[in-house]
Amino acid sequence: MTTTAERTAPGRRAQLKFVLVLGGLTAFGPLSIDMYLPALPRMAGDLHAADSTVQLTLSVFIVGLALGQLVLGPLSDAFGRRRPLLVGLVLYVVGSVLCAVSPDAWLLVAARFVQSLGAAAGVVIARAIVRDLFSGTAMTKFFSTLMLVSGLAPILAPLIGGQLLNWTSWRGVFVVLTAFGALLLAVVAFFLPEPSDSRSPARLGQVMRTYGRLALDRSFAGYALASGLLFASMFAYISGSSFALQGVYGLSPQAYSVVFGANGVGIVLAGQLNGRLVGRVRERVLLRSGLLLGVVGGISVLAAAVFHAPLALLLVSLFLLVSSIGLVMPNASSLALASHARSAGSASALLGVLQFVVGAAATPLVGLGGPGTAIPMAATMAGFALLALLAFTALTRPARVVVSV
């Protein structure tokens, strides 16, 4: 990616405003997924529903988050960023209110789907706005700054949710999410100007052709697969680590929370290190380094699980793999979006959807060996980290120049 011909970046005060607004939009997903997790048992009891029915509120949210990005990304290319974003924020507020007042579990599932469509607007359009505002190393640095939010939100969300439950019911969690959505709606409506003046048609045929063109673009596919496959390794960690560390290694819930939080801090630190190195080191080199770090961490996790290594070695290995996200995501996003300014919304949507689809495929693999072993989780993490490095190496190599003699 060219780093010398960058567009004029916003000034420092404007950048701070964009960090706060786009960071809030980026946090929609983790906050909406993780904040209410401590309340799931209470919700099942209050709504007189089976645990599996209440867990559907999580599954349907992830499905809606993926589908919403596919729709709202192209719409933001056609109508500008503000209008689809405002519609999405209204949907999020309405969905959150419906969640707070739902009288039974099935209405709650439907309300979560509405909420997820609104959250998708924040996630996909925030990424497209970064592409509108920045290019070159400035874009990568800004994505690295957003990793501060992406890393902290999953750590803080369950803690905030747990504290809220000390003085309110699970419905109060959705009231807080409603207030958060309403605040962002007001900020976007009054303080966020339209960042993009380019438009592309929103006809279904044109949208499908755009997605097809992106999928057939070797470089875009390579960067998207690299980030998506490593994100799948992260999904395996999220879905399996509580069972492995508590059930197999005997950590208490409190100790597990500390480990989970420390790994989240690793993502933040790696993201900030990446922001400092961008401009001195090429994005491809930083991305490759992050993928190699993920592979080393994944293989170490697998070796620790297979050979029953001391817990300390397993924890260090997990920290390496999870921290690699902070190096991979900013560089992969920046490199993937670099050549697609006119279709940044669609490109952002495909990036986001791929992460969730591949991540969802990784989750069932974690439980294949039953509750008494960490090997399936470790093998899934190592396998997807290796696939991420292979995708990057195979698909993003510079084309060879053939000279005729």
N, C-alpha and C positions, 0 to 999 in steps of 0.2 A: 504494500500500500504506500502510495506517495505521502511523504511526511513534510515535504517542503512547501507544497502549494496548498496551504490550509486556508479555509475561509476565516474571516475575521471573527474571533470568538467574543462572546459577551464580556463586559467588564467584570471586575471582582464582585461588586455588589449584585449585579444581575446574575452572575454565576451562583452566588449564595442563594438567591431567590429560587433559581432553577433547581439547585440541590435539594432545598427544602420541599418544593412542590413535587418534583419528579421522584424524590425519595419517598414522599408520602404515597404517591401513586404506585410505586414499586412495592411498597410495604403492604398493599391491599391483600395480595395473595397469602403471604405468611401470617399476617394478623388474623385474617378471616378463617384460616385453616387451624392455626395453633392456639388462638386465644381461648377457644371454647372447649379444647380437649379435656382439661381437668373436670369439666362439668358433665361429660358424657354419662357417667353412671347416674347422676342426679336426674338428668333429662329422661333417661329410660324409666326411672321410677315415677317422676312427675307426670309423664305422658302415658303411663301404663303401656309401654311398648317394649318389645324384645330388644336386646342389645344390638342385634343384627340390623333391625329397622333404624335405630338411631345412628348406627355407623353408616347407613346409606347417606346421611346428611353430609358426610365427608366425601364419599365416593361421587355423589352427584355434583358436588361443588367442583371437584377436579375435572369432571367431564365438561361442565359448563364453562370452566375457565379455559379449557382447550378449544371448545367450539366457538366461544365468544371471541377469542383471538382471531380465528379463521375468518369470521364475519367482519369484525370491527377494524381489523388491520386494513383490508382493502377499502372499506368505507372511509377511513381516514385519508387514504390516498386520493379518493374521489372528491370528498367534501371538505378537506382540511382537517386539522387535528381537533380544533375546539368543539365543533358541533357533535361528532361522535363521542368525544370525551364527556361533554356535558350530559348527553343522553345516557351514557354509561353510568355516570355518577348519580343521576336521578334514579336509574334502575337499582343501583346499589343501595341507596337510601331507602327506597320503597321495599326492596327485598329484606333489608335489615329490620325495618319496622314489622313486616309480616312475620319474620322469624321471632321477634320479641313477643308477639301476641298470638302465635299459632296455638290453637287449642289441642291439636293432636299431632302425632309424629309424621303422618303422611302430608299434612299441610306444611309442616316444617321442612320436609324434603323438597316440596315444590317451591317454598320460599327461598331455600338455599340455592336452588337452581337460578332463580331470578337474581339473587344477590351475586352469584358467581359470574353471570353475564356482565353485570356492572363492574365487577372487579377485573374482568378480562380487559375492559377498556383502559383501565389505569395501567395495567401491566404492559400491554402491547403498544399503546400510544406513547407512554413515557419513553420506551426504547426508541420509537420512531422520531420523537421530538429531539432526542439526543443527536440522532443522525442529521436532523434538519439544522441544528444549531452549530454542530462541530464537524470537523473532519481531521484526518491525520492523527497525530499523537494527541491533539487536544481532545478528540473524541474518546480515545482509549483512556486518557487520564480521567475524563469525566465518568466513564463507566466504572473505573476503579474507585472513584469517590462514592458512587452509588452502592458499591459493594459494602461500604460501611453500614448502610441501611439494610441491605440484603442479608448481611451476616448477623446484625444485631436483632432484627425483627423476629427470627425464629427462636432466639434465646429469650427475649423479653416477653414475647406474646404469652407463652404458658405461665410465666411468673405473674404477669399482669392479670391473666384470667384467674389464677389461683387466689390472688389477693382480693379480686372482686368478689369471689365466692364467699369470702369471710364476712361480707356485709350485705350481699345481695344474692338473688337467685341467678340461675343460668340466663334468665331473661334479661337481667341487668347487663350481662356481657354483650348481648346484641343491641341493647340501648347505647352502650359505649361505642360499638361499631357504627351505629346510626349517626351518632354525634360526630365521629371521625369522618364519615362519608359526607355529612352535611358541611363540615368545615372545609373540606377539600373542594366541594362543589362551589362554595362561596368564593374561595380563593381563586379557583380556575375561572369562574364567571367574571370576576372583577379585576383580577391582577395578571392573568396569563394571556398575552397576546397570541394571535395566530402565528405560529412559527414557520409555516410552509405556504408558499404561493404557487407551487406546482400541483397540477391535478391530473388524474388519469381516470378513464371511464370505470364505472362500477357495474357494468353489465356482466352477467354471470359468465358468459363465454370469455370475455376479456380477463376476468378475475382468474378463471381456470387456466387460461393461457399463461398468465403471469406466474401462477404457482408452478405450472409445468416448466416454464423457462428457468425459474429459480432452482427447481429440483434437478434440472439437467446441467446447471452451471457447476462444473467440477469443484471450483474453489469454494463457492457458497456451500455446496453439499458437504465438502470436507470439513469446513469450519463448523457448520451446523451439527454434523454428526459427531465431531470431536467433543463439542460442548454437551450435546444431548447424551452421548454415551457415558461421559464422565458424570453427568448429572444423574444417570441411572445408577451409577455406583454409589452416589450420595443417597439416592432413594433407598437402596439396599441397606445402607447404614441407618437411615432414619427408621425404617420399618423393622429392622432386626436387632439393632444394638441394645434396646431395652431388655429384650428376652435373653440375648447372649450375655450381656454384662451382669444382669441381675440373676438370671436363672442358672447360667453355667459358671460364672466367676464369682457370684455371691455378693455383688455390690448392693448396698441399700438404695432405696429410691433417692435419698438425698445425695449419696455419693454419685449415683448415675447422673443426677441433674448437674452436679459440678463438672463431670466429664463432658456432658453434652454442651454445657456452656463454654468450657475451655476450648472445645473444638470449633465452636462458633466464633470465638475470639480469634482462633487461627485463621479463619476465612477473612476476617476484618484486617488482621495484620498483613496477610499475604496481599490483599487488595491494595492496601496503602503502600506496601513496598513496591508493588507493580506500578502504582501511580508515580512513584519517585524515579523508577528506572526507565519508564517510557520516555523516549526522546534520546536517551543515552544508549539504550539497547533496542533493537528492532522488535516489533510486536510478534513476528513469527518466532523469533528466538525465545521470547518470554513465554509464548504459548507452548512451544515445544518443551521448555523447561518445566512448566506446570504439568504437562501431560506425563513427562518422565517422573516427576515427583509423585504423581498419582499412581503410576505403575509400581514404583519402588514401595510406596506405602501399601498398595493393594497386595503385592506379593509378600510383603512382610507380615501383613495381617493374616494371610492364608498360611504362611509358615508357622506363625505363632499359634494359630488354631489347630493345625495338624499335629504339631509336635508338643502341644500343651506347654508352651513357653510361659514364663512368668507374666503376670498381669501387666507389669510395667512396660514390657516390650510390646504387648498388644496395644496398650494405650498410646505409646509413642507412634506406632505404625498407623493407628487410626487418625492421630493428629496430623501426620504427614499427608495422608490421602485426603482428608476433609479440607485441610488448608490449601491444597492444590486448586480447589475451586476458585479461590481468590485470585489466582494467577490466570486460570484458563478462561473464565467467563468474560472478563472485560476485553481481553485480546481477541477471543473468538467472536464475540459480538461485534467489535469494531471492524475486524477484518471481513466478516461476513456481510456487513451492511455497507462497506466502503464503496462498492461499485453499484449500489442500487438506491441512489438518492430519490429517483422518481417513484419507486415502488417500495419505499422504506417501511410503510405500514404492512404491506404483504410480506416482505422479507422478515420483519420483526415477528409477525404472526407465525410464520413457518418455523422460525427459531424457537419460539416459546412452545408451540404445539409439540415439536419434536422432543423437547425436554420432557414434557409430561407423558407423551405416548411411550417413549422408550423407558422412562422411569416407571410407569405403570407395569410394563412388561417385566421389569426386574423384580418388582415386589413379591410376586408369588414364588419366585425361585428361592427366596430366603428361608421359607418354612419347610422346604422339602425334606429335611432330615429330622424333623420333629423338634421338640423343645429342649432336648438334652445336648445339643451340639451347636457350636458356632461355625462349623466348617461350611455349611451352605451359604451363610451370609458372607463369609470371608471369600469363598470361591466366586460368588456373584460380584463382589466388589472388585476383586483382582481381574476377573474376566472382562468386565465392562471397561475398566481402566485400560487394559491392553487393547481392546477393540477401539477405544477412543484414539490411542496413539497410532494404531494401524490406519484408521480412517484419515487422520491428519497427514500421515506420511504418504499414503497411496493417492489421495485425491488433491492435495494442495501443492504438489511439487511443481515448480515452474516448468512451463512447456519447453522442450528442447528445440533449439533452432537447427533445422536441417539445411546445410549449405550444399548447393548443387555445384558439381565440378564439370 
